[in-house]
Amino acid sequence: MNASPLVITLHLLAALLAGGLIGLERSLYARPAGLRTHMLVCLASCLLMLVTLYQAQWLPAGLVEEVRTDPTRMAQGIMTGIGFLGAGVIFKDHFTIRGLTTAATIWTTAAIGILIGIGFYVAALIATPLTLAVLVLLRWLESRLPSQSFAHFVLRFERRQALAEDSVRELLAQHGFTVLSTEHRTSTTGLDFEYRMLIRTDKSGRGAALAESLRQRDDIKAFRISPLGE
């Protein structure tokens, strides 16, 4: 199969466009992998598929009939390799795992690049807006669905001034939070006592009110409210 420079250029420009559209959404929300990363992933996937698709143009003439490369193996190699890049954007922030959606978009972008590389434009044309719909429209839908919010809550006292657990639960209940689990800790010096709790509420914005209430208390040495999210 032969391809002119114009055809190859169209493949690559289409890959840049598809990757750019998906990466732009990630950049707008300041995700670890944004516009440039997604464009390069899609471009690289397209390039590698072009290598196998147009092998007759780079193999020596005498080897064209003897050597046969399998494009499906190249696609498998791309998707395996892209897993390492996707894993790099997943990280743990205290108790929260972040970057899973960005890793999934990198994987999807690589797949779209493969489609464009082999010239399967119809599938790529359908997959790109579907990916954007999942990222944009479902984000809007999720924000309007009734849902519960979870957070890890850390409360530290001087050991002799620590509130009883029932009092802490009552304080959280006053702000609309339910305690799901509790862990008790003392500092290595033995001077501080700490509660670590998984808490839940059914309304957004309550964390700010809770934080303001805790900030005004003199008996609390430190606290942290870490919402669980993407």
PASEBA-1860 file (N, C-alpha, C; in nm, 3 decimals):
! residues 230
1> MNASPLVI> 0.085/-0.119/0.000/0.000/0.000/0.000/0.089/0.124/0.000 ~ 0.065/0.214/-0.095/0.143/0.336/-0.105/0.063/0.454/-0.055 ~ 0.134/0.552/-0.002/0.068/0.673/0.048/0.153/0.793/0.013 ~ 0.089/0.896/-0.036/0.160/1.018/-0.069/0.188/1.096/0.059 ~ 0.284/1.190/0.056/0.309/1.275/0.173/0.184/1.349/0.218 ~ 0.097/1.383/0.124/-0.025/1.453/0.161/-0.117/1.364/0.245 ~ -0.130/1.238/0.206/-0.216/1.145/0.281/-0.160/1.124/0.421 ~ -0.029/1.105/0.432/0.033/1.086/0.563/0.014/1.210/0.649
9> TLHLLAAL> 0.030/1.326/0.589/0.012/1.452/0.663/-0.131/1.465/0.715 ~ -0.228/1.425/0.633/-0.367/1.431/0.677/-0.392/1.337/0.796 ~ -0.332/1.220/0.792/-0.341/1.127/0.906/-0.290/1.195/1.033 ~ -0.172/1.254/1.023/-0.107/1.311/1.141/-0.182/1.435/1.192 ~ -0.231/1.517/1.101/-0.306/1.636/1.144/-0.437/1.596/1.211 ~ -0.501/1.492/1.158/-0.625/1.444/1.220/-0.597/1.391/1.360 ~ -0.484/1.324/1.378/-0.448/1.273/1.511/-0.422/1.388/1.607 ~ -0.353/1.491/1.560/-0.328/1.609/1.645/-0.459/1.675/1.686
17> LAGGLIGL> -0.552/1.685/1.592/-0.680/1.750/1.621/-0.760/1.670/1.724 ~ -0.770/1.539/1.704/-0.846/1.456/1.798/-0.783/1.458/1.937 ~ -0.651/1.442/1.942/-0.583/1.446/2.071/-0.593/1.582/2.137 ~ -0.588/1.687/2.056/-0.597/1.822/2.110/-0.733/1.852/2.170 ~ -0.839/1.805/2.106/-0.974/1.829/2.157/-0.994/1.764/2.294 ~ -0.943/1.642/2.308/-0.957/1.572/2.437/-0.864/1.635/2.541 ~ -0.742/1.666/2.500/-0.646/1.725/2.593/-0.686/1.863/2.640 ~ -0.758/1.936/2.555/-0.802/2.070/2.594/-0.895/2.063/2.715
25> ERSLYARP> -0.985/1.965/2.716/-1.075/1.951/2.831/-0.997/1.920/2.958 ~ -0.895/1.837/2.947/-0.813/1.805/3.064/-0.735/1.928/3.111 ~ -0.687/2.010/3.018/-0.612/2.130/3.054/-0.700/2.232/3.125 ~ -0.826/2.240/3.083/-0.918/2.336/3.145/-0.939/2.307/3.292 ~ -0.922/2.180/3.331/-0.940/2.143/3.472/-0.806/2.113/3.538 ~ -0.698/2.162/3.477/-0.563/2.155/3.535/-0.524/2.013/3.576 ~ -0.551/1.917/3.490/-0.516/1.779/3.517/-0.368/1.755/3.484 ~ -0.309/1.649/3.543/-0.165/1.626/3.524/-0.123/1.614/3.379
33> AGLRTHML> -0.205/1.551/3.295/-0.176/1.537/3.153/-0.280/1.617/3.075 ~ -0.234/1.719/3.004/-0.329/1.809/2.938/-0.316/1.809/2.787 ~ -0.322/1.927/2.730/-0.330/1.945/2.585/-0.212/1.880/2.513 ~ -0.090/1.918/2.549/0.027/1.869/2.476/0.045/1.718/2.491 ~ 0.020/1.667/2.612/0.037/1.523/2.635/-0.057/1.442/2.547 ~ -0.185/1.481/2.544/-0.282/1.406/2.465/-0.255/1.418/2.315 ~ -0.212/1.535/2.271/-0.178/1.552/2.129/-0.062/1.462/2.090 ~ 0.040/1.456/2.176/0.157/1.374/2.146/0.124/1.225/2.152
41> VCLASCLL> 0.040/1.185/2.246/0.001/1.044/2.255/-0.072/1.001/2.128 ~ -0.167/1.084/2.084/-0.244/1.051/1.965/-0.154/1.052/1.841 ~ -0.065/1.149/1.833/0.027/1.159/1.720/0.120/1.038/1.715 ~ 0.177/1.001/1.830/0.270/0.888/1.834/0.199/0.758/1.796 ~ 0.077/0.739/1.845/0.002/0.618/1.809/-0.023/0.611/1.660 ~ -0.058/0.725/1.602/-0.082/0.733/1.458/0.046/0.702/1.381 ~ 0.157/0.761/1.423/0.285/0.738/1.355/0.323/0.591/1.355 ~ 0.309/0.526/1.469/0.348/0.386/1.480/0.260/0.296/1.393
49> MLVTLYQA> 0.133/0.331/1.383/0.047/0.251/1.296/0.078/0.276/1.149 ~ 0.119/0.397/1.115/0.159/0.427/0.977/0.282/0.345/0.937 ~ 0.370/0.320/1.036/0.490/0.241/1.009/0.452/0.102/0.958 ~ 0.354/0.040/1.021/0.313/-0.094/0.979/0.221/-0.091/0.858 ~ 0.138/0.012/0.849/0.042/0.018/0.739/0.111/0.040/0.605 ~ 0.215/0.122/0.605/0.285/0.154/0.481/0.426/0.097/0.483 ~ 0.440/-0.028/0.524/0.572/-0.088/0.535/0.641/-0.102/0.399 ~ 0.563/-0.108/0.292/0.624/-0.124/0.159/0.708/-0.004/0.122
57> QWLPAGLV> 0.685/0.111/0.185/0.758/0.232/0.149/0.891/0.246/0.223 ~ 0.909/0.168/0.330/1.037/0.180/0.402/1.118/0.050/0.405 ~ 1.055/-0.062/0.369/1.132/-0.187/0.359/1.208/-0.192/0.227 ~ 1.327/-0.249/0.226/1.399/-0.268/0.099/1.313/-0.347/0.002 ~ 1.327/-0.318/-0.125/1.240/-0.377/-0.227/1.243/-0.530/-0.222 ~ 1.359/-0.588/-0.198/1.369/-0.733/-0.198/1.303/-0.800/-0.078 ~ 1.273/-0.723/0.026/1.218/-0.781/0.148/1.067/-0.761/0.162 ~ 1.009/-0.686/0.071/0.866/-0.654/0.082/0.781/-0.780/0.084
65> EEVRTDPT> 0.818/-0.877/-0.003/0.739/-1.000/-0.011/0.776/-1.099/0.098 ~ 0.897/-1.087/0.154/0.943/-1.182/0.253/0.904/-1.143/0.395 ~ 0.898/-1.013/0.423/0.870/-0.965/0.558/0.727/-0.914/0.566 ~ 0.656/-0.962/0.666/0.520/-0.915/0.689/0.505/-0.873/0.836 ~ 0.481/-0.748/0.859/0.456/-0.701/0.996/0.305/-0.700/1.022 ~ 0.269/-0.732/1.144/0.127/-0.743/1.181/0.083/-0.615/1.250 ~ -0.003/-0.535/1.186/-0.047/-0.410/1.248/-0.117/-0.430/1.382 ~ -0.184/-0.544/1.399/-0.253/-0.567/1.526/-0.154/-0.583/1.642
73> RMAQGIMT> -0.036/-0.638/1.614/0.065/-0.649/1.718/0.119/-0.512/1.757 ~ 0.132/-0.425/1.658/0.175/-0.289/1.688/0.072/-0.219/1.776 ~ -0.057/-0.238/1.744/-0.162/-0.177/1.825/-0.157/-0.230/1.968 ~ -0.135/-0.360/1.985/-0.124/-0.417/2.118/-0.005/-0.358/2.194 ~ 0.106/-0.340/2.123/0.225/-0.283/2.186/0.202/-0.139/2.230 ~ 0.130/-0.063/2.147/0.101/0.076/2.182/0.015/0.082/2.308 ~ -0.090/0.002/2.312/-0.181/0.006/2.426/-0.114/-0.044/2.553 ~ -0.021/-0.138/2.539/0.054/-0.184/2.657/0.149/-0.075/2.706
81> GIGFLGAG> 0.221/-0.014/2.612/0.315/0.091/2.650/0.248/0.212/2.708 ~ 0.129/0.245/2.658/0.061/0.365/2.706/0.015/0.347/2.850 ~ 0.005/0.221/2.893/-0.033/0.195/3.032/0.067/0.254/3.131 ~ 0.196/0.255/3.094/0.297/0.312/3.182/0.280/0.464/3.194 ~ 0.245/0.528/3.083/0.221/0.672/3.087/0.096/0.703/3.169 ~ -0.008/0.621/3.150/-0.130/0.641/3.227/-0.106/0.623/3.376 ~ -0.025/0.523/3.412/0.005/0.500/3.553/0.078/0.619/3.615 ~ 0.152/0.691/3.532/0.229/0.805/3.584/0.144/0.923/3.627
89> VIFKDHFT> 0.019/0.931/3.579/-0.067/1.044/3.617/-0.161/1.007/3.731 ~ -0.155/0.882/3.777/-0.236/0.839/3.892/-0.151/0.855/4.017 ~ -0.200/0.927/4.113/-0.125/0.946/4.235/-0.217/0.950/4.356 ~ -0.158/0.924/4.471/-0.234/0.923/4.596/-0.211/1.054/4.669 ~ -0.318/1.122/4.700/-0.313/1.247/4.775/-0.376/1.220/4.910 ~ -0.289/1.194/5.009/-0.336/1.150/5.141/-0.418/1.023/5.124 ~ -0.550/1.029/5.143/-0.633/0.910/5.133/-0.705/0.902/4.999 ~ -0.681/0.998/4.911/-0.757/1.006/4.786/-0.671/0.964/4.667
97> IRGLTTAA> -0.730/0.886/4.577/-0.663/0.847/4.454/-0.708/0.942/4.344 ~ -0.615/1.010/4.279/-0.648/1.106/4.174/-0.582/1.067/4.042 ~ -0.640/1.116/3.934/-0.581/1.096/3.802/-0.635/0.978/3.724 ~ -0.733/0.906/3.779/-0.784/0.788/3.710/-0.852/0.825/3.577 ~ -0.930/0.932/3.578/-0.998/0.974/3.455/-0.897/1.020/3.351 ~ -0.795/1.095/3.395/-0.692/1.139/3.301/-0.618/1.020/3.241 ~ -0.589/0.919/3.321/-0.524/0.798/3.269/-0.613/0.730/3.165 ~ -0.744/0.728/3.192/-0.836/0.667/3.097/-0.843/0.745/2.967
105> TIWTTAAI> -0.835/0.879/2.975/-0.838/0.959/2.852/-0.711/0.940/2.770 ~ -0.598/0.921/2.836/-0.473/0.893/2.764/-0.485/0.761/2.688 ~ -0.540/0.662/2.753/-0.559/0.531/2.691/-0.655/0.542/2.572 ~ -0.765/0.616/2.591/-0.861/0.635/2.482/-0.800/0.713/2.367 ~ -0.722/0.816/2.400/-0.657/0.896/2.296/-0.562/0.811/2.213 ~ -0.491/0.720/2.279/-0.402/0.630/2.205/-0.482/0.542/2.109 ~ -0.597/0.494/2.155/-0.682/0.411/2.069/-0.732/0.490/1.948 ~ -0.769/0.615/1.971/-0.815/0.699/1.861/-0.700/0.724/1.762
113> GILIGIGF> -0.580/0.743/1.814/-0.464/0.760/1.728/-0.440/0.638/1.641 ~ -0.461/0.519/1.696/-0.447/0.395/1.619/-0.550/0.391/1.507 ~ -0.674/0.428/1.537/-0.779/0.430/1.434/-0.745/0.525/1.321 ~ -0.695/0.642/1.358/-0.658/0.740/1.255/-0.538/0.691/1.175 ~ -0.445/0.626/1.245/-0.325/0.577/1.177/-0.357/0.476/1.068 ~ -0.456/0.391/1.090/-0.491/0.291/0.989/-0.596/0.343/0.891 ~ -0.638/0.468/0.911/-0.734/0.528/0.819/-0.879/0.497/0.850 ~ -0.907/0.450/0.970/-1.045/0.418/1.009/-1.108/0.547/1.065
121> YVAALIAT> -1.128/0.643/0.978/-1.171/0.776/1.020/-1.313/0.779/1.077 ~ -1.399/0.693/1.026/-1.538/0.693/1.075/-1.542/0.662/1.224 ~ -1.470/0.555/1.263/-1.468/0.518/1.405/-1.404/0.627/1.490 ~ -1.295/0.686/1.438/-1.228/0.794/1.512/-1.317/0.917/1.525 ~ -1.392/0.946/1.418/-1.481/1.061/1.418/-1.594/1.042/1.519 ~ -1.636/0.919/1.539/-1.741/0.890/1.638/-1.682/0.887/1.779 ~ -1.563/0.827/1.793/-1.504/0.809/1.926/-1.462/0.940/1.990 ~ -1.414/1.036/1.910/-1.367/1.162/1.968/-1.478/1.241/2.035
129> PLTLAVLV> -1.590/1.270/1.968/-1.697/1.343/2.038/-1.761/1.261/2.151 ~ -1.763/1.129/2.139/-1.815/1.048/2.249/-1.727/1.062/2.374 ~ -1.596/1.065/2.352/-1.504/1.083/2.465/-1.525/1.219/2.530 ~ -1.539/1.323/2.447/-1.564/1.457/2.500/-1.698/1.463/2.573 ~ -1.797/1.392/2.521/-1.928/1.390/2.586/-1.919/1.328/2.725 ~ -1.842/1.220/2.737/-1.824/1.156/2.867/-1.756/1.253/2.965 ~ -1.655/1.325/2.917/-1.579/1.413/3.004/-1.656/1.540/3.042 ~ -1.729/1.597/2.947/-1.795/1.726/2.970/-1.939/1.710/3.016
137> LLRWLESR> -2.019/1.637/2.938/-2.161/1.627/2.970/-2.186/1.547/3.097 ~ -2.112/1.438/3.116/-2.133/1.359/3.236/-2.084/1.430/3.360 ~ -1.983/1.516/3.346/-1.941/1.599/3.460/-2.056/1.690/3.502 ~ -2.121/1.749/3.402/-2.237/1.836/3.430/-2.350/1.755/3.493 ~ -2.373/1.634/3.442/-2.480/1.551/3.495/-2.451/1.507/3.638 ~ -2.327/1.467/3.663/-2.290/1.423/3.797/-2.307/1.533/3.900 ~ -2.280/1.657/3.860/-2.292/1.769/3.954/-2.437/1.795/3.994 ~ -2.531/1.745/3.915/-2.673/1.769/3.942/-2.746/1.647/3.997
145> LPSQSFAH> -2.679/1.536/4.003/-2.740/1.416/4.061/-2.730/1.420/4.213 ~ -2.832/1.372/4.282/-2.822/1.363/4.428/-2.712/1.263/4.465 ~ -2.621/1.307/4.547/-2.508/1.220/4.581/-2.458/1.253/4.720 ~ -2.381/1.163/4.774/-2.322/1.184/4.905/-2.174/1.216/4.889 ~ -2.125/1.301/4.976/-1.984/1.340/4.974/-1.913/1.275/5.092 ~ -1.795/1.224/5.065/-1.716/1.158/5.169/-1.586/1.236/5.190 ~ -1.533/1.229/5.310/-1.408/1.298/5.340/-1.337/1.226/5.453 ~ -1.205/1.238/5.453/-1.125/1.192/5.566/-1.105/1.312/5.659
153> FVLRFERR> -1.134/1.290/5.785/-1.134/1.398/5.883/-1.031/1.365/5.991 ~ -0.939/1.456/6.014/-0.834/1.439/6.115/-0.848/1.553/6.216 ~ -0.852/1.518/6.343/-0.870/1.616/6.450/-0.766/1.589/6.558 ~ -0.685/1.690/6.589/-0.575/1.670/6.684/-0.591/1.762/6.806 ~ -0.569/1.703/6.922/-0.575/1.776/7.048/-0.445/1.755/7.125 ~ -0.422/1.844/7.223/-0.325/1.808/7.324/-0.385/1.693/7.404 ~ -0.302/1.600/7.442/-0.353/1.474/7.497/-0.447/1.496/7.615 ~ -0.417/1.589/7.703/-0.497/1.608/7.823/-0.626/1.686/7.795
161> QALAEDSV> -0.635/1.749/7.676/-0.753/1.827/7.644/-0.841/1.762/7.536 ~ -0.812/1.637/7.504/-0.885/1.571/7.396/-1.031/1.551/7.431 ~ -1.118/1.580/7.335/-1.260/1.554/7.352/-1.287/1.405/7.347 ~ -1.391/1.363/7.415/-1.435/1.224/7.404/-1.489/1.199/7.264 ~ -1.483/1.074/7.220/-1.528/1.042/7.085/-1.675/1.078/7.064 ~ -1.758/1.056/7.165/-1.900/1.090/7.153/-1.919/1.239/7.129 ~ -1.836/1.320/7.192/-1.846/1.465/7.174/-1.805/1.505/7.033 ~ -1.704/1.438/6.979/-1.661/1.466/6.843/-1.771/1.426/6.744
169> RELLAQHG> -1.833/1.311/6.767/-1.942/1.268/6.680/-2.060/1.364/6.686 ~ -2.088/1.412/6.804/-2.197/1.508/6.819/-2.167/1.639/6.747 ~ -2.041/1.684/6.755/-1.999/1.805/6.685/-2.016/1.789/6.534 ~ -1.977/1.674/6.481/-1.991/1.649/6.338/-2.138/1.639/6.298 ~ -2.219/1.577/6.383/-2.361/1.564/6.353/-2.429/1.700/6.346 ~ -2.384/1.794/6.427/-2.440/1.929/6.423/-2.417/1.997/6.289 ~ -2.315/1.956/6.218/-2.284/2.013/6.087/-2.328/1.922/5.973 ~ -2.407/1.820/6.006/-2.464/1.735/5.901/-2.376/1.622/5.854
177> FTVLSTEH> -2.279/1.582/5.935/-2.188/1.473/5.897/-2.216/1.348/5.979 ~ -2.201/1.233/5.913/-2.212/1.103/5.977/-2.075/1.037/5.979 ~ -2.038/0.979/6.091/-1.908/0.912/6.103/-1.923/0.767/6.062 ~ -1.840/0.724/5.967/-1.846/0.586/5.917/-1.741/0.497/5.982 ~ -1.626/0.553/6.014/-1.522/0.475/6.081/-1.431/0.570/6.159 ~ -1.367/0.516/6.261/-1.284/0.599/6.349/-1.153/0.528/6.380 ~ -1.046/0.605/6.383/-0.915/0.554/6.422/-0.857/0.650/6.527 ~ -0.796/0.596/6.630/-0.738/0.677/6.738/-0.586/0.666/6.733
185> RTSTTGLD> -0.519/0.780/6.752/-0.373/0.779/6.748/-0.317/0.876/6.851 ~ -0.199/0.844/6.899/-0.121/0.939/6.978/0.007/0.969/6.901 ~ 0.063/1.085/6.924/0.186/1.123/6.855/0.303/1.042/6.909 ~ 0.414/1.044/6.838/0.533/0.970/6.883/0.586/1.023/7.015 ~ 0.562/1.150/7.041/0.606/1.208/7.169/0.507/1.180/7.282 ~ 0.387/1.138/7.246/0.286/1.111/7.346/0.214/1.234/7.397 ~ 0.240/1.350/7.337/0.180/1.474/7.383/0.048/1.507/7.314 ~ 0.028/1.452/7.195/-0.093/1.481/7.118/-0.178/1.356/7.100
193> FEYRMLIR> -0.309/1.379/7.089/-0.404/1.272/7.063/-0.482/1.309/6.937 ~ -0.506/1.210/6.850/-0.562/1.239/6.719/-0.673/1.141/6.685 ~ -0.783/1.198/6.631/-0.891/1.117/6.572/-0.876/1.121/6.421 ~ -0.890/1.005/6.358/-0.895/0.999/6.211/-1.025/0.929/6.174 ~ -1.110/0.999/6.102/-1.243/0.949/6.075/-1.276/0.957/5.926 ~ -1.357/0.865/5.881/-1.418/0.874/5.750/-1.560/0.927/5.773 ~ -1.591/1.043/5.715/-1.720/1.106/5.740/-1.797/1.122/5.609 ~ -1.929/1.142/5.622/-2.016/1.150/5.505/-2.122/1.257/5.527
201> TDKSGRGA> -2.158/1.326/5.418/-2.269/1.421/5.421/-2.343/1.412/5.289 ~ -2.469/1.456/5.289/-2.548/1.450/5.167/-2.565/1.586/5.101 ~ -2.493/1.686/5.151/-2.500/1.820/5.093/-2.360/1.879/5.080 ~ -2.335/1.946/4.968/-2.205/2.009/4.947/-2.197/2.139/5.026 ~ -2.078/2.183/5.054/-2.058/2.310/5.123/-2.052/2.300/5.274 ~ -2.084/2.183/5.327/-2.083/2.169/5.472/-1.941/2.164/5.529 ~ -1.848/2.121/5.445/-1.710/2.114/5.491/-1.656/2.249/5.530 ~ -1.691/2.354/5.455/-1.643/2.488/5.484/-1.699/2.538/5.618
209> ALAESLRQ> -1.826/2.509/5.642/-1.887/2.550/5.769/-1.824/2.477/5.887 ~ -1.796/2.348/5.867/-1.731/2.271/5.973/-1.592/2.326/6.000 ~ -1.518/2.354/5.895/-1.382/2.407/5.911/-1.383/2.540/5.986 ~ -1.477/2.627/5.955/-1.485/2.756/6.023/-1.517/2.739/6.171 ~ -1.604/2.644/6.201/-1.637/2.618/6.341/-1.517/2.564/6.418 ~ -1.444/2.474/6.357/-1.326/2.417/6.422/-1.216/2.520/6.440 ~ -1.205/2.610/6.344/-1.099/2.712/6.349/-1.114/2.804/6.470 ~ -1.235/2.823/6.514/-1.261/2.915/6.624/-1.245/2.851/6.762
217> RDDIKAFR> -1.219/2.722/6.766/-1.204/2.652/6.894/-1.058/2.654/6.938 ~ -1.036/2.688/7.066/-0.900/2.695/7.119/-0.846/2.559/7.163 ~ -0.937/2.463/7.186/-0.892/2.333/7.236/-0.844/2.241/7.124 ~ -0.866/2.280/7.000/-0.824/2.198/6.886/-0.688/2.245/6.838 ~ -0.593/2.156/6.838/-0.456/2.191/6.798/-0.440/2.197/6.647 ~ -0.505/2.104/6.576/-0.498/2.100/6.431/-0.612/2.013/6.378 ~ -0.651/2.039/6.254/-0.752/1.954/6.191/-0.728/1.952/6.041 ~ -0.784/1.850/5.976/-0.775/1.842/5.830/-0.902/1.774/5.778
225> ISPLGE> -0.962/1.833/5.674/-1.077/1.775/5.607/-1.036/1.751/5.463 ~ -1.026/1.623/5.425/-0.978/1.588/5.292/-1.090/1.520/5.213 ~ -1.159/1.595/5.126/-1.269/1.535/5.049/-1.218/1.423/4.958 ~ -1.297/1.319/4.947/-1.264/1.210/4.855/-1.320/1.245/4.719 ~ -1.236/1.242/4.620/-1.280/1.276/4.485/-1.192/1.210/4.384 ~ -1.212/1.248/4.257/-1.137/1.191/4.146/-0.988/1.220/4.163
END
